């Protein structure tokens, strides 16, 4: 795969030759929802109700003002994607299982008579389940407090983009 094809795959842009014409769908707005806009002059604007077309970005700022930006005036546009509650809960549950499993394994090596008892399996499963649940709750609480943002591309899907690469020897 050549460098141009790799660049197209990495950026997700539709690349065509300059002057090449292509039929486009009508310019329908993409809903952005909650956003953080950083203008080219460095101004940071948080807001909600964002909508992006190939010619305009509109939305409402956190203080209630209506926003109307040209894509050329936007440095970066971030879309709010939720929180890290789910991944935090999974990591916490895994950590709880790992920690308790290690303790039970060490206890089993040092005191093998414990695991010969009939109630050992129930106690072990209860400890593993309880620690996984406790770890998941802690991870959920930590992850819920952290917002997840993603960069919103300013190029509309299917929009013609011209890319000129040059290399001097």
C-alpha positions in Angstrom: 0.0 0.0 0.0 1.4 3.4 -1.0 1.8 6.4 1.3 -1.2 8.2 -0.3 -3.5 5.2 0.3 -2.2 4.9 3.9 -3.0 8.6 4.4 -6.5 8.2 3.0 -7.1 5.2 5.3 -5.8 7.0 8.4 -7.7 10.3 7.8 -10.9 8.8 6.3 -11.0 11.5 3.7 -12.2 11.0 0.1 -9.3 12.1 -2.0 -9.7 13.0 -5.7 -7.6 14.6 -8.4 -7.8 18.4 -8.7 -10.5 19.4 -11.1 -12.2 16.0 -10.8 -16.0 16.5 -10.5 -18.2 14.2 -8.4 -21.9 14.2 -7.6 -22.7 15.0 -4.0 -25.7 14.5 -1.8 -27.4 17.6 -0.5 -25.6 19.2 2.4 -27.4 17.8 5.4 -26.3 18.9 8.9 -24.5 16.4 11.2 -25.7 16.7 14.8 -22.8 17.2 17.1 -24.7 17.6 20.4 -22.5 18.7 23.3 -19.3 20.2 22.0 -16.1 22.1 22.7 -15.0 24.4 19.9 -11.5 25.9 19.7 -11.4 28.7 17.2 -8.3 29.4 15.2 -7.6 32.5 17.4 -7.5 30.2 20.5 -11.0 30.9 21.9 -12.5 28.0 23.7 -16.3 27.7 23.6 -18.4 25.0 25.2 -21.9 24.4 24.1 -24.7 22.1 23.0 -27.1 21.6 20.1 -24.3 21.7 17.6 -24.9 21.1 13.9 -22.2 20.9 11.2 -22.5 21.3 7.5 -19.8 21.8 4.9 -20.4 25.5 5.0 -21.4 26.3 8.6 -21.3 25.2 12.3 -24.1 26.3 14.5 -24.9 25.7 18.1 -25.7 27.3 21.5 -22.9 28.3 23.8 -22.9 27.4 27.5 -24.0 31.0 28.3 -27.0 30.8 25.9 -25.6 32.7 22.9 -26.3 31.4 19.4 -23.1 30.4 17.5 -22.5 30.5 13.8 -19.0 29.7 12.6 -17.5 29.0 9.2 -15.5 25.7 9.2 -12.4 27.8 8.1 -12.6 29.7 11.5 -12.6 26.5 13.6 -9.3 25.1 14.8 -10.6 21.9 16.4 -14.1 20.7 17.2 -14.6 18.1 19.9 -17.8 16.1 20.4 -18.8 14.8 23.9 -19.0 11.1 23.8 -20.1 10.4 27.4 -17.9 9.2 30.2 -15.5 6.3 31.0 -17.9 4.7 33.4 -18.2 1.4 31.5 -14.5 0.9 30.9 -13.8 1.9 34.5 -16.2 -0.7 35.8 -14.6 -3.4 33.7 -11.1 -2.5 34.8 -12.1 -2.3 38.4 -13.8 -5.7 38.3 -10.8 -7.2 36.6 -8.5 -5.7 39.3 -10.7 -7.0 42.0 -10.7 -10.5 40.5 -6.9 -10.4 40.0 -6.2 -9.2 43.6 -8.5 -11.7 45.3 -7.4 -14.5 43.0 -3.8 -13.8 43.9 -4.6 -13.8 47.6 -6.6 -17.0 47.4 -3.8 -18.7 45.4 -1.2 -17.7 47.9 -3.4 -18.8 50.8 -3.9 -22.1 49.0 -0.2 -22.7 48.6 0.5 -21.8 52.2 -2.5 -23.7 53.7 -3.6 -26.5 51.3 -5.8 -28.1 53.9 -8.3 -25.1 53.5 -9.2 -26.1 50.0 -10.0 -29.7 51.0 -12.9 -28.4 53.0 -16.4 -28.6 51.4 -17.2 -25.0 52.0 -13.9 -23.7 50.4 -15.4 -23.4 46.9 -18.4 -21.4 48.1 -16.2 -19.1 50.2 -13.7 -18.6 47.3 -16.5 -17.9 44.8 -18.1 -15.4 47.3 -14.8 -13.6 47.8 -14.1 -13.5 44.1 -17.6 -12.2 43.2 -17.6 -9.7 46.0 -14.2 -8.3 45.1 -15.2 -8.1 41.5 -18.4 -6.2 42.4 -16.6 -3.8 44.7 -13.9 -3.2 42.1 -16.6 -2.6 39.4 -18.3 0.0 41.7 -15.1 1.8 42.4 -14.1 1.8 38.7 -17.6 3.0 37.8 -17.4 5.9 40.3 -14.0 7.0 39.0 -14.9 6.6 35.3 -18.2 8.5 35.6 -16.3 11.6 36.6 -14.2 11.7 33.5 -15.6 13.0 30.2 -14.7 11.3 27.0 -14.3 13.6 23.9 -13.5 12.8 20.3 -12.4 15.1 17.5 -15.2 15.8 15.0 -13.9 16.0 11.4 -14.8 19.3 9.7 -15.0 17.6 6.3 -18.5 16.3 5.4 -18.7 12.7 4.4 -18.3 12.4 0.7 -17.0 15.9 0.3 -14.4 16.4 -2.4 -11.0 17.0 -0.9 -7.9 17.8 -2.9 -4.6 16.7 -1.5 -1.2 17.6 -3.1 1.8 15.7 -1.9 5.3 16.8 -2.8 8.7 15.6 -1.9 12.0 17.4 -2.7 15.1 15.3 -3.3 
